[in-house]
Amino acid sequence: MPVDPVCGIEFDEDLAVIHEHDGKKFYFCCNGCRRIFIKKPRKYKNNV
Ligand SMILES: [Zn+2]
């Protein structure tokens, strides 16, 4: 299961919000977490 790099929870891939950054796919539990990641990708991208 994917882990949200922003809030750290695990969730079903079917429910994920997907965002690509540096050629890598990141999965988020919701659009709010995705927006936080987009603002500060360097802070969160190593959390997965
Ligand atoms: Zn989240």
mmCIF file of the protein (N, C-alpha, C, O) and its ligand, coordinates in Angstrom:
data_MODEL
# 
_entry.id   MODEL 
# 
loop_
_entity.id 
_entity.type 
_entity.pdbx_number_of_molecules 
1 polymer     1 
2 non-polymer 1 
# 
_entity_poly.entity_id                      1 
_entity_poly.type                           'polypeptide(L)' 
_entity_poly.nstd_linkage                   no 
_entity_poly.nstd_monomer                   no 
_entity_poly.pdbx_seq_one_letter_code       MPVDPVCGIEFDEDLAVIHEHDGKKFYFCCNGCRRIFIKKPRKYKNNV 
_entity_poly.pdbx_seq_one_letter_code_can   MPVDPVCGIEFDEDLAVIHEHDGKKFYFCCNGCRRIFIKKPRKYKNNV 
_entity_poly.pdbx_strand_id                 A 
# 
loop_
_entity_poly_seq.entity_id 
_entity_poly_seq.num 
_entity_poly_seq.mon_id 
_entity_poly_seq.hetero 
1 1  MET n 
1 2  PRO n 
1 3  VAL n 
1 4  ASP n 
1 5  PRO n 
1 6  VAL n 
1 7  CYS n 
1 8  GLY n 
1 9  ILE n 
1 10 GLU n 
1 11 PHE n 
1 12 ASP n 
1 13 GLU n 
1 14 ASP n 
1 15 LEU n 
1 16 ALA n 
1 17 VAL n 
1 18 ILE n 
1 19 HIS n 
1 20 GLU n 
1 21 HIS n 
1 22 ASP n 
1 23 GLY n 
1 24 LYS n 
1 25 LYS n 
1 26 PHE n 
1 27 TYR n 
1 28 PHE n 
1 29 CYS n 
1 30 CYS n 
1 31 ASN n 
1 32 GLY n 
1 33 CYS n 
1 34 ARG n 
1 35 ARG n 
1 36 ILE n 
1 37 PHE n 
1 38 ILE n 
1 39 LYS n 
1 40 LYS n 
1 41 PRO n 
1 42 ARG n 
1 43 LYS n 
1 44 TYR n 
1 45 LYS n 
1 46 ASN n 
1 47 ASN n 
1 48 VAL n 
# 
loop_
_struct_asym.id 
_struct_asym.entity_id 
A 1 
B 2 
# 
loop_
_chem_comp.id 
_chem_comp.type 
_chem_comp.mon_nstd_flag 
ALA 'L-peptide linking' y 
ARG 'L-peptide linking' y 
ASN 'L-peptide linking' y 
ASP 'L-peptide linking' y 
CYS 'L-peptide linking' y 
GLU 'L-peptide linking' y 
GLY 'peptide linking'   y 
HIS 'L-peptide linking' y 
ILE 'L-peptide linking' y 
LEU 'L-peptide linking' y 
LYS 'L-peptide linking' y 
MET 'L-peptide linking' y 
PHE 'L-peptide linking' y 
PRO 'L-peptide linking' y 
TYR 'L-peptide linking' y 
VAL 'L-peptide linking' y 
ZN  non-polymer         . 
# 
_pdbx_entity_nonpoly.entity_id   2 
_pdbx_entity_nonpoly.name        ? 
_pdbx_entity_nonpoly.comp_id     ZN 
# 
_pdbx_nonpoly_scheme.asym_id         B 
_pdbx_nonpoly_scheme.entity_id       2 
_pdbx_nonpoly_scheme.mon_id          ZN 
_pdbx_nonpoly_scheme.ndb_seq_num     1 
_pdbx_nonpoly_scheme.pdb_seq_num     101 
_pdbx_nonpoly_scheme.auth_seq_num    101 
_pdbx_nonpoly_scheme.pdb_mon_id      ZN 
_pdbx_nonpoly_scheme.auth_mon_id     ZN 
_pdbx_nonpoly_scheme.pdb_strand_id   A 
_pdbx_nonpoly_scheme.pdb_ins_code    . 
# 
loop_
_atom_site.group_PDB 
_atom_site.id 
_atom_site.type_symbol 
_atom_site.label_atom_id 
_atom_site.label_alt_id 
_atom_site.label_comp_id 
_atom_site.label_asym_id 
_atom_site.label_entity_id 
_atom_site.label_seq_id 
_atom_site.pdbx_PDB_ins_code 
_atom_site.Cartn_x 
_atom_site.Cartn_y 
_atom_site.Cartn_z 
_atom_site.occupancy 
_atom_site.B_iso_or_equiv 
_atom_site.pdbx_formal_charge 
_atom_site.auth_seq_id 
_atom_site.auth_comp_id 
_atom_site.auth_asym_id 
_atom_site.auth_atom_id 
_atom_site.pdbx_PDB_model_num 
ATOM   1   N  N  . MET A 1 1  ? 0.842  -1.200 0.000   1.00 0.00 ? 1   MET A N  1 
ATOM   2   C  CA . MET A 1 1  ? 0.000  0.000  0.000   1.00 0.00 ? 1   MET A CA 1 
ATOM   3   C  C  . MET A 1 1  ? 0.878  1.251  0.000   1.00 0.00 ? 1   MET A C  1 
ATOM   4   O  O  . MET A 1 1  ? 1.930  1.270  0.638   1.00 0.00 ? 1   MET A O  1 
ATOM   5   N  N  . PRO A 1 2  ? 0.457  2.278  -0.700  1.00 0.00 ? 2   PRO A N  1 
ATOM   6   C  CA . PRO A 1 2  ? 1.246  3.500  -0.691  1.00 0.00 ? 2   PRO A CA 1 
ATOM   7   C  C  . PRO A 1 2  ? 1.151  4.226  0.652   1.00 0.00 ? 2   PRO A C  1 
ATOM   8   O  O  . PRO A 1 2  ? 0.169  4.111  1.384   1.00 0.00 ? 2   PRO A O  1 
ATOM   9   N  N  . VAL A 1 3  ? 2.215  4.978  0.942   1.00 0.00 ? 3   VAL A N  1 
ATOM   10  C  CA . VAL A 1 3  ? 2.246  5.793  2.159   1.00 0.00 ? 3   VAL A CA 1 
ATOM   11  C  C  . VAL A 1 3  ? 2.285  7.262  1.739   1.00 0.00 ? 3   VAL A C  1 
ATOM   12  O  O  . VAL A 1 3  ? 3.085  7.655  0.891   1.00 0.00 ? 3   VAL A O  1 
ATOM   13  N  N  . ASP A 1 4  ? 1.437  8.041  2.327   1.00 0.00 ? 4   ASP A N  1 
ATOM   14  C  CA . ASP A 1 4  ? 1.411  9.473  2.052   1.00 0.00 ? 4   ASP A CA 1 
ATOM   15  C  C  . ASP A 1 4  ? 2.648  10.130 2.675   1.00 0.00 ? 4   ASP A C  1 
ATOM   16  O  O  . ASP A 1 4  ? 2.820  10.066 3.892   1.00 0.00 ? 4   ASP A O  1 
ATOM   17  N  N  . PRO A 1 5  ? 3.522  10.764 1.862   1.00 0.00 ? 5   PRO A N  1 
ATOM   18  C  CA . PRO A 1 5  ? 4.745  11.348 2.418   1.00 0.00 ? 5   PRO A CA 1 
ATOM   19  C  C  . PRO A 1 5  ? 4.499  12.562 3.301   1.00 0.00 ? 5   PRO A C  1 
ATOM   20  O  O  . PRO A 1 5  ? 5.380  12.956 4.065   1.00 0.00 ? 5   PRO A O  1 
ATOM   21  N  N  . VAL A 1 6  ? 3.339  13.149 3.210   1.00 0.00 ? 6   VAL A N  1 
ATOM   22  C  CA . VAL A 1 6  ? 3.054  14.346 4.004   1.00 0.00 ? 6   VAL A CA 1 
ATOM   23  C  C  . VAL A 1 6  ? 2.501  13.988 5.372   1.00 0.00 ? 6   VAL A C  1 
ATOM   24  O  O  . VAL A 1 6  ? 3.045  14.414 6.390   1.00 0.00 ? 6   VAL A O  1 
ATOM   25  N  N  . CYS A 1 7  ? 1.421  13.204 5.407   1.00 0.00 ? 7   CYS A N  1 
ATOM   26  C  CA . CYS A 1 7  ? 0.805  12.890 6.697   1.00 0.00 ? 7   CYS A CA 1 
ATOM   27  C  C  . CYS A 1 7  ? 1.202  11.515 7.224   1.00 0.00 ? 7   CYS A C  1 
ATOM   28  O  O  . CYS A 1 7  ? 0.934  11.200 8.383   1.00 0.00 ? 7   CYS A O  1 
ATOM   29  N  N  . GLY A 1 8  ? 1.848  10.676 6.370   1.00 0.00 ? 8   GLY A N  1 
ATOM   30  C  CA . GLY A 1 8  ? 2.405  9.428  6.853   1.00 0.00 ? 8   GLY A CA 1 
ATOM   31  C  C  . GLY A 1 8  ? 1.444  8.265  6.981   1.00 0.00 ? 8   GLY A C  1 
ATOM   32  O  O  . GLY A 1 8  ? 1.829  7.214  7.493   1.00 0.00 ? 8   GLY A O  1 
ATOM   33  N  N  . ILE A 1 9  ? 0.198  8.414  6.531   1.00 0.00 ? 9   ILE A N  1 
ATOM   34  C  CA . ILE A 1 9  ? -0.726 7.288  6.656   1.00 0.00 ? 9   ILE A CA 1 
ATOM   35  C  C  . ILE A 1 9  ? -0.666 6.391  5.425   1.00 0.00 ? 9   ILE A C  1 
ATOM   36  O  O  . ILE A 1 9  ? -0.301 6.823  4.332   1.00 0.00 ? 9   ILE A O  1 
ATOM   37  N  N  . GLU A 1 10 ? -1.036 5.131  5.635   1.00 0.00 ? 10  GLU A N  1 
ATOM   38  C  CA . GLU A 1 10 ? -1.157 4.176  4.534   1.00 0.00 ? 10  GLU A CA 1 
ATOM   39  C  C  . GLU A 1 10 ? -2.596 4.160  4.059   1.00 0.00 ? 10  GLU A C  1 
ATOM   40  O  O  . GLU A 1 10 ? -3.525 4.340  4.848   1.00 0.00 ? 10  GLU A O  1 
ATOM   41  N  N  . PHE A 1 11 ? -2.776 3.941  2.757   1.00 0.00 ? 11  PHE A N  1 
ATOM   42  C  CA . PHE A 1 11 ? -4.135 3.941  2.237   1.00 0.00 ? 11  PHE A CA 1 
ATOM   43  C  C  . PHE A 1 11 ? -4.200 3.100  0.979   1.00 0.00 ? 11  PHE A C  1 
ATOM   44  O  O  . PHE A 1 11 ? -3.176 2.702  0.423   1.00 0.00 ? 11  PHE A O  1 
ATOM   45  N  N  . ASP A 1 12 ? -5.419 2.838  0.542   1.00 0.00 ? 12  ASP A N  1 
ATOM   46  C  CA . ASP A 1 12 ? -5.667 2.047  -0.650  1.00 0.00 ? 12  ASP A CA 1 
ATOM   47  C  C  . ASP A 1 12 ? -5.228 2.808  -1.889  1.00 0.00 ? 12  ASP A C  1 
ATOM   48  O  O  . ASP A 1 12 ? -5.553 3.985  -2.050  1.00 0.00 ? 12  ASP A O  1 
ATOM   49  N  N  . GLU A 1 13 ? -4.485 2.131  -2.772  1.00 0.00 ? 13  GLU A N  1 
ATOM   50  C  CA . GLU A 1 13 ? -3.992 2.797  -3.978  1.00 0.00 ? 13  GLU A CA 1 
ATOM   51  C  C  . GLU A 1 13 ? -5.136 3.325  -4.850  1.00 0.00 ? 13  GLU A C  1 
ATOM   52  O  O  . GLU A 1 13 ? -4.977 4.330  -5.544  1.00 0.00 ? 13  GLU A O  1 
ATOM   53  N  N  . ASP A 1 14 ? -6.281 2.653  -4.813  1.00 0.00 ? 14  ASP A N  1 
ATOM   54  C  CA . ASP A 1 14 ? -7.437 3.098  -5.606  1.00 0.00 ? 14  ASP A CA 1 
ATOM   55  C  C  . ASP A 1 14 ? -7.918 4.485  -5.204  1.00 0.00 ? 14  ASP A C  1 
ATOM   56  O  O  . ASP A 1 14 ? -8.524 5.198  -6.004  1.00 0.00 ? 14  ASP A O  1 
ATOM   57  N  N  . LEU A 1 15 ? -7.645 4.862  -3.965  1.00 0.00 ? 15  LEU A N  1 
ATOM   58  C  CA . LEU A 1 15 ? -8.133 6.151  -3.457  1.00 0.00 ? 15  LEU A CA 1 
ATOM   59  C  C  . LEU A 1 15 ? -7.070 7.239  -3.567  1.00 0.00 ? 15  LEU A C  1 
ATOM   60  O  O  . LEU A 1 15 ? -7.315 8.388  -3.196  1.00 0.00 ? 15  LEU A O  1 
ATOM   61  N  N  . ALA A 1 16 ? -5.895 6.883  -4.072  1.00 0.00 ? 16  ALA A N  1 
ATOM   62  C  CA . ALA A 1 16 ? -4.773 7.810  -4.025  1.00 0.00 ? 16  ALA A CA 1 
ATOM   63  C  C  . ALA A 1 16 ? -4.916 8.962  -5.016  1.00 0.00 ? 16  ALA A C  1 
ATOM   64  O  O  . ALA A 1 16 ? -5.488 8.814  -6.096  1.00 0.00 ? 16  ALA A O  1 
ATOM   65  N  N  . VAL A 1 17 ? -4.387 10.097 -4.618  1.00 0.00 ? 17  VAL A N  1 
ATOM   66  C  CA . VAL A 1 17 ? -4.191 11.236 -5.516  1.00 0.00 ? 17  VAL A CA 1 
ATOM   67  C  C  . VAL A 1 17 ? -2.731 11.149 -5.968  1.00 0.00 ? 17  VAL A C  1 
ATOM   68  O  O  . VAL A 1 17 ? -1.817 11.194 -5.145  1.00 0.00 ? 17  VAL A O  1 
ATOM   69  N  N  . ILE A 1 18 ? -2.522 11.024 -7.275  1.00 0.00 ? 18  ILE A N  1 
ATOM   70  C  CA . ILE A 1 18 ? -1.164 10.788 -7.779  1.00 0.00 ? 18  ILE A CA 1 
ATOM   71  C  C  . ILE A 1 18 ? -0.554 12.089 -8.295  1.00 0.00 ? 18  ILE A C  1 
ATOM   72  O  O  . ILE A 1 18 ? -1.212 12.896 -8.952  1.00 0.00 ? 18  ILE A O  1 
ATOM   73  N  N  . HIS A 1 19 ? 0.727  12.263 -7.974  1.00 0.00 ? 19  HIS A N  1 
ATOM   74  C  CA . HIS A 1 19 ? 1.459  13.442 -8.438  1.00 0.00 ? 19  HIS A CA 1 
ATOM   75  C  C  . HIS A 1 19 ? 2.855  13.000 -8.861  1.00 0.00 ? 19  HIS A C  1 
ATOM   76  O  O  . HIS A 1 19 ? 3.505  12.230 -8.154  1.00 0.00 ? 19  HIS A O  1 
ATOM   77  N  N  . GLU A 1 20 ? 3.320  13.486 -10.014 1.00 0.00 ? 20  GLU A N  1 
ATOM   78  C  CA . GLU A 1 20 ? 4.670  13.138 -10.460 1.00 0.00 ? 20  GLU A CA 1 
ATOM   79  C  C  . GLU A 1 20 ? 5.636  14.265 -10.174 1.00 0.00 ? 20  GLU A C  1 
ATOM   80  O  O  . GLU A 1 20 ? 5.355  15.434 -10.435 1.00 0.00 ? 20  GLU A O  1 
ATOM   81  N  N  . HIS A 1 21 ? 6.789  13.886 -9.627  1.00 0.00 ? 21  HIS A N  1 
ATOM   82  C  CA . HIS A 1 21 ? 7.821  14.863 -9.292  1.00 0.00 ? 21  HIS A CA 1 
ATOM   83  C  C  . HIS A 1 21 ? 9.179  14.225 -9.582  1.00 0.00 ? 21  HIS A C  1 
ATOM   84  O  O  . HIS A 1 21 ? 9.454  13.121 -9.112  1.00 0.00 ? 21  HIS A O  1 
ATOM   85  N  N  . ASP A 1 22 ? 10.036 14.913 -10.355 1.00 0.00 ? 22  ASP A N  1 
ATOM   86  C  CA . ASP A 1 22 ? 11.341 14.362 -10.730 1.00 0.00 ? 22  ASP A CA 1 
ATOM   87  C  C  . ASP A 1 22 ? 11.226 12.971 -11.351 1.00 0.00 ? 22  ASP A C  1 
ATOM   88  O  O  . ASP A 1 22 ? 12.074 12.113 -11.105 1.00 0.00 ? 22  ASP A O  1 
ATOM   89  N  N  . GLY A 1 23 ? 10.191 12.743 -12.150 1.00 0.00 ? 23  GLY A N  1 
ATOM   90  C  CA . GLY A 1 23 ? 10.021 11.468 -12.814 1.00 0.00 ? 23  GLY A CA 1 
ATOM   91  C  C  . GLY A 1 23 ? 9.572  10.335 -11.922 1.00 0.00 ? 23  GLY A C  1 
ATOM   92  O  O  . GLY A 1 23 ? 9.550  9.180  -12.347 1.00 0.00 ? 23  GLY A O  1 
ATOM   93  N  N  . LYS A 1 24 ? 9.212  10.649 -10.685 1.00 0.00 ? 24  LYS A N  1 
ATOM   94  C  CA . LYS A 1 24 ? 8.771  9.634  -9.741  1.00 0.00 ? 24  LYS A CA 1 
ATOM   95  C  C  . LYS A 1 24 ? 7.332  9.907  -9.347  1.00 0.00 ? 24  LYS A C  1 
ATOM   96  O  O  . LYS A 1 24 ? 6.912  11.059 -9.236  1.00 0.00 ? 24  LYS A O  1 
ATOM   97  N  N  . LYS A 1 25 ? 6.576  8.828  -9.135  1.00 0.00 ? 25  LYS A N  1 
ATOM   98  C  CA . LYS A 1 25 ? 5.182  9.001  -8.746  1.00 0.00 ? 25  LYS A CA 1 
ATOM   99  C  C  . LYS A 1 25 ? 5.041  9.013  -7.233  1.00 0.00 ? 25  LYS A C  1 
ATOM   100 O  O  . LYS A 1 25 ? 5.606  8.176  -6.529  1.00 0.00 ? 25  LYS A O  1 
ATOM   101 N  N  . PHE A 1 26 ? 4.286  9.969  -6.758  1.00 0.00 ? 26  PHE A N  1 
ATOM   102 C  CA . PHE A 1 26 ? 3.974  10.048 -5.335  1.00 0.00 ? 26  PHE A CA 1 
ATOM   103 C  C  . PHE A 1 26 ? 2.471  9.904  -5.149  1.00 0.00 ? 26  PHE A C  1 
ATOM   104 O  O  . PHE A 1 26 ? 1.674  10.382 -5.957  1.00 0.00 ? 26  PHE A O  1 
ATOM   105 N  N  . TYR A 1 27 ? 2.109  9.235  -4.067  1.00 0.00 ? 27  TYR A N  1 
ATOM   106 C  CA . TYR A 1 27 ? 0.696  8.967  -3.799  1.00 0.00 ? 27  TYR A CA 1 
ATOM   107 C  C  . TYR A 1 27 ? 0.275  9.694  -2.528  1.00 0.00 ? 27  TYR A C  1 
ATOM   108 O  O  . TYR A 1 27 ? 0.961  9.656  -1.507  1.00 0.00 ? 27  TYR A O  1 
ATOM   109 N  N  . PHE A 1 28 ? -0.866 10.352 -2.621  1.00 0.00 ? 28  PHE A N  1 
ATOM   110 C  CA . PHE A 1 28 ? -1.366 11.112 -1.475  1.00 0.00 ? 28  PHE A CA 1 
ATOM   111 C  C  . PHE A 1 28 ? -2.768 10.665 -1.116  1.00 0.00 ? 28  PHE A C  1 
ATOM   112 O  O  . PHE A 1 28 ? -3.526 10.186 -1.959  1.00 0.00 ? 28  PHE A O  1 
ATOM   113 N  N  . CYS A 1 29 ? -3.095 10.833 0.157   1.00 0.00 ? 29  CYS A N  1 
ATOM   114 C  CA . CYS A 1 29 ? -4.424 10.417 0.624   1.00 0.00 ? 29  CYS A CA 1 
ATOM   115 C  C  . CYS A 1 29 ? -5.490 11.404 0.181   1.00 0.00 ? 29  CYS A C  1 
ATOM   116 O  O  . CYS A 1 29 ? -6.667 11.051 0.097   1.00 0.00 ? 29  CYS A O  1 
ATOM   117 N  N  . CYS A 1 30 ? -5.091 12.634 -0.104  1.00 0.00 ? 30  CYS A N  1 
ATOM   118 C  CA . CYS A 1 30 ? -6.081 13.640 -0.486  1.00 0.00 ? 30  CYS A CA 1 
ATOM   119 C  C  . CYS A 1 30 ? -5.373 14.789 -1.208  1.00 0.00 ? 30  CYS A C  1 
ATOM   120 O  O  . CYS A 1 30 ? -4.146 14.887 -1.205  1.00 0.00 ? 30  CYS A O  1 
ATOM   121 N  N  . ASN A 1 31 ? -6.173 15.643 -1.817  1.00 0.00 ? 31  ASN A N  1 
ATOM   122 C  CA . ASN A 1 31 ? -5.614 16.781 -2.537  1.00 0.00 ? 31  ASN A CA 1 
ATOM   123 C  C  . ASN A 1 31 ? -4.900 17.780 -1.625  1.00 0.00 ? 31  ASN A C  1 
ATOM   124 O  O  . ASN A 1 31 ? -3.962 18.456 -2.047  1.00 0.00 ? 31  ASN A O  1 
ATOM   125 N  N  . GLY A 1 32 ? -5.350 17.866 -0.381  1.00 0.00 ? 32  GLY A N  1 
ATOM   126 C  CA . GLY A 1 32 ? -4.702 18.774 0.567   1.00 0.00 ? 32  GLY A CA 1 
ATOM   127 C  C  . GLY A 1 32 ? -3.249 18.396 0.776   1.00 0.00 ? 32  GLY A C  1 
ATOM   128 O  O  . GLY A 1 32 ? -2.374 19.262 0.757   1.00 0.00 ? 32  GLY A O  1 
ATOM   129 N  N  . CYS A 1 33 ? -2.978 17.098 0.976   1.00 0.00 ? 33  CYS A N  1 
ATOM   130 C  CA . CYS A 1 33 ? -1.599 16.638 1.165   1.00 0.00 ? 33  CYS A CA 1 
ATOM   131 C  C  . CYS A 1 33 ? -0.795 16.849 -0.115  1.00 0.00 ? 33  CYS A C  1 
ATOM   132 O  O  . CYS A 1 33 ? 0.380  17.212 -0.053  1.00 0.00 ? 33  CYS A O  1 
ATOM   133 N  N  . ARG A 1 34 ? -1.409 16.629 -1.264  1.00 0.00 ? 34  ARG A N  1 
ATOM   134 C  CA . ARG A 1 34 ? -0.715 16.840 -2.530  1.00 0.00 ? 34  ARG A CA 1 
ATOM   135 C  C  . ARG A 1 34 ? -0.284 18.302 -2.658  1.00 0.00 ? 34  ARG A C  1 
ATOM   136 O  O  . ARG A 1 34 ? 0.832  18.591 -3.088  1.00 0.00 ? 34  ARG A O  1 
ATOM   137 N  N  . ARG A 1 35 ? -1.161 19.205 -2.287  1.00 0.00 ? 35  ARG A N  1 
ATOM   138 C  CA . ARG A 1 35 ? -0.830 20.636 -2.391  1.00 0.00 ? 35  ARG A CA 1 
ATOM   139 C  C  . ARG A 1 35 ? 0.307  21.014 -1.449  1.00 0.00 ? 35  ARG A C  1 
ATOM   140 O  O  . ARG A 1 35 ? 1.166  21.822 -1.803  1.00 0.00 ? 35  ARG A O  1 
ATOM   141 N  N  . ILE A 1 36 ? 0.315  20.441 -0.269  1.00 0.00 ? 36  ILE A N  1 
ATOM   142 C  CA . ILE A 1 36 ? 1.399  20.718 0.681   1.00 0.00 ? 36  ILE A CA 1 
ATOM   143 C  C  . ILE A 1 36 ? 2.724  20.223 0.104   1.00 0.00 ? 36  ILE A C  1 
ATOM   144 O  O  . ILE A 1 36 ? 3.746  20.902 0.202   1.00 0.00 ? 36  ILE A O  1 
ATOM   145 N  N  . PHE A 1 37 ? 2.696  19.027 -0.502  1.00 0.00 ? 37  PHE A N  1 
ATOM   146 C  CA . PHE A 1 37 ? 3.906  18.467 -1.113  1.00 0.00 ? 37  PHE A CA 1 
ATOM   147 C  C  . PHE A 1 37 ? 4.425  19.367 -2.233  1.00 0.00 ? 37  PHE A C  1 
ATOM   148 O  O  . PHE A 1 37 ? 5.627  19.619 -2.325  1.00 0.00 ? 37  PHE A O  1 
ATOM   149 N  N  . ILE A 1 38 ? 3.520  19.849 -3.082  1.00 0.00 ? 38  ILE A N  1 
ATOM   150 C  CA . ILE A 1 38 ? 3.925  20.677 -4.219  1.00 0.00 ? 38  ILE A CA 1 
ATOM   151 C  C  . ILE A 1 38 ? 4.612  21.962 -3.746  1.00 0.00 ? 38  ILE A C  1 
ATOM   152 O  O  . ILE A 1 38 ? 5.516  22.468 -4.410  1.00 0.00 ? 38  ILE A O  1 
ATOM   153 N  N  . LYS A 1 39 ? 4.183  22.479 -2.608  1.00 0.00 ? 39  LYS A N  1 
ATOM   154 C  CA . LYS A 1 39 ? 4.811  23.693 -2.066  1.00 0.00 ? 39  LYS A CA 1 
ATOM   155 C  C  . LYS A 1 39 ? 6.223  23.429 -1.568  1.00 0.00 ? 39  LYS A C  1 
ATOM   156 O  O  . LYS A 1 39 ? 7.117  24.256 -1.750  1.00 0.00 ? 39  LYS A O  1 
ATOM   157 N  N  . LYS A 1 40 ? 6.425  22.267 -0.934  1.00 0.00 ? 40  LYS A N  1 
ATOM   158 C  CA . LYS A 1 40 ? 7.737  21.958 -0.355  1.00 0.00 ? 40  LYS A CA 1 
ATOM   159 C  C  . LYS A 1 40 ? 8.153  20.535 -0.661  1.00 0.00 ? 40  LYS A C  1 
ATOM   160 O  O  . LYS A 1 40 ? 8.284  19.728 0.259   1.00 0.00 ? 40  LYS A O  1 
ATOM   161 N  N  . PRO A 1 41 ? 8.369  20.197 -1.943  1.00 0.00 ? 41  PRO A N  1 
ATOM   162 C  CA . PRO A 1 41 ? 8.698  18.798 -2.275  1.00 0.00 ? 41  PRO A CA 1 
ATOM   163 C  C  . PRO A 1 41 ? 9.977  18.313 -1.608  1.00 0.00 ? 41  PRO A C  1 
ATOM   164 O  O  . PRO A 1 41 ? 10.082 17.134 -1.268  1.00 0.00 ? 41  PRO A O  1 
ATOM   165 N  N  . ARG A 1 42 ? 10.943 19.190 -1.416  1.00 0.00 ? 42  ARG A N  1 
ATOM   166 C  CA . ARG A 1 42 ? 12.213 18.739 -0.838  1.00 0.00 ? 42  ARG A CA 1 
ATOM   167 C  C  . ARG A 1 42 ? 12.060 18.282 0.608   1.00 0.00 ? 42  ARG A C  1 
ATOM   168 O  O  . ARG A 1 42 ? 12.811 17.435 1.092   1.00 0.00 ? 42  ARG A O  1 
ATOM   169 N  N  . LYS A 1 43 ? 11.070 18.861 1.286   1.00 0.00 ? 43  LYS A N  1 
ATOM   170 C  CA . LYS A 1 43 ? 10.861 18.488 2.678   1.00 0.00 ? 43  LYS A CA 1 
ATOM   171 C  C  . LYS A 1 43 ? 10.254 17.099 2.801   1.00 0.00 ? 43  LYS A C  1 
ATOM   172 O  O  . LYS A 1 43 ? 10.499 16.399 3.784   1.00 0.00 ? 43  LYS A O  1 
ATOM   173 N  N  . TYR A 1 44 ? 9.456  16.691 1.801   1.00 0.00 ? 44  TYR A N  1 
ATOM   174 C  CA . TYR A 1 44 ? 8.664  15.477 1.936   1.00 0.00 ? 44  TYR A CA 1 
ATOM   175 C  C  . TYR A 1 44 ? 9.078  14.319 1.040   1.00 0.00 ? 44  TYR A C  1 
ATOM   176 O  O  . TYR A 1 44 ? 8.705  13.177 1.310   1.00 0.00 ? 44  TYR A O  1 
ATOM   177 N  N  . LYS A 1 45 ? 9.843  14.581 -0.022  1.00 0.00 ? 45  LYS A N  1 
ATOM   178 C  CA . LYS A 1 45 ? 10.017 13.532 -1.032  1.00 0.00 ? 45  LYS A CA 1 
ATOM   179 C  C  . LYS A 1 45 ? 10.798 12.320 -0.536  1.00 0.00 ? 45  LYS A C  1 
ATOM   180 O  O  . LYS A 1 45 ? 10.712 11.251 -1.140  1.00 0.00 ? 45  LYS A O  1 
ATOM   181 N  N  . ASN A 1 46 ? 11.552 12.456 0.539   1.00 0.00 ? 46  ASN A N  1 
ATOM   182 C  CA . ASN A 1 46 ? 12.308 11.309 1.053   1.00 0.00 ? 46  ASN A CA 1 
ATOM   183 C  C  . ASN A 1 46 ? 11.540 10.528 2.130   1.00 0.00 ? 46  ASN A C  1 
ATOM   184 O  O  . ASN A 1 46 ? 12.079 9.603  2.737   1.00 0.00 ? 46  ASN A O  1 
ATOM   185 N  N  . ASN A 1 47 ? 10.310 10.902 2.353   1.00 0.00 ? 47  ASN A N  1 
ATOM   186 C  CA . ASN A 1 47 ? 9.520  10.233 3.399   1.00 0.00 ? 47  ASN A CA 1 
ATOM   187 C  C  . ASN A 1 47 ? 8.898  8.928  2.954   1.00 0.00 ? 47  ASN A C  1 
ATOM   188 O  O  . ASN A 1 47 ? 8.293  8.233  3.771   1.00 0.00 ? 47  ASN A O  1 
ATOM   189 N  N  . VAL A 1 48 ? 9.026  8.567  1.671   1.00 0.00 ? 48  VAL A N  1 
ATOM   190 C  CA . VAL A 1 48 ? 8.408  7.311  1.219   1.00 0.00 ? 48  VAL A CA 1 
ATOM   191 C  C  . VAL A 1 48 ? 9.442  6.239  0.900   1.00 0.00 ? 48  VAL A C  1 
ATOM   192 O  O  . VAL A 1 48 ? 9.080  5.129  0.508   1.00 0.00 ? 48  VAL A O  1 
HETATM 193 ZN ZN . ZN  B 2 .  ? -2.306 12.692 3.639   1.00 0.00 2 101 ZN  A ZN 1 
# 
